[in-house]
Amino acid sequence: MLTLLAKLFKALNSESSPRQIALAIALGMIIGLSPTLSLHNLIVLLIAFIVRVNLSAFFVAFAGFSVLALGLSPAFSGVGESLLTNPNLADLWQSFYQSDVLKLAHFHNTLTLGSLFSALILFFPMVFLSQYFIVRYRHHVKTFIEKFKIIQALKGSRFYRIYQSLTNTGVAS
């Protein structure tokens, strides 16, 4: 876990796009908030591997939102129950359950449906908020830390140059 956090801070401090990191956080949120072994999580995982996102941020977000989901499970179950018992959506759920593929999605489970619905509602706000905070972090916190003399001395050392040459070639990551 410490290695993932170190890689996340490395990604935050790197020149990679804030949009890539923000998308990784939002995709990790979907998997983290919903039950792990579900069809939609396999699809989200496939998207995370196909689309160019920062995998360290993805896995840290997955772990963080999984812990958060433990406390939010009753609320997610309530959302799922209200969706499943809504008479206007009865035909939709019936057609879902008659499809063999959608049976595997477990949308009849209140926790699965409620957590996926909530995560999808929060997806775009999470992308925008994450991107905003990453840009603010890089502009304010990173520049503040780089002003310290000890950081400047470390960056000027031979050890740091060797570290940079190894990480830039992909040998040590």
Secondary structure, 3 states (H helix, E strand, C coil): CHHHHHHHHHHHHCCCCHHHHHHHHHHHHHHHHCCCCCHHHHHHHHHHHHCCCCHHHHHHHHHHHHHHHHHHHHHHHHHHHHHHCCHHHHHHHHHHHHCHHHHCCCCCCHHHHHHHHHHHHHHHHHHHHHHHHHHHHHHHHHHHHCCCHHHHHHHCCHHHHHHHHHHHHCCCC
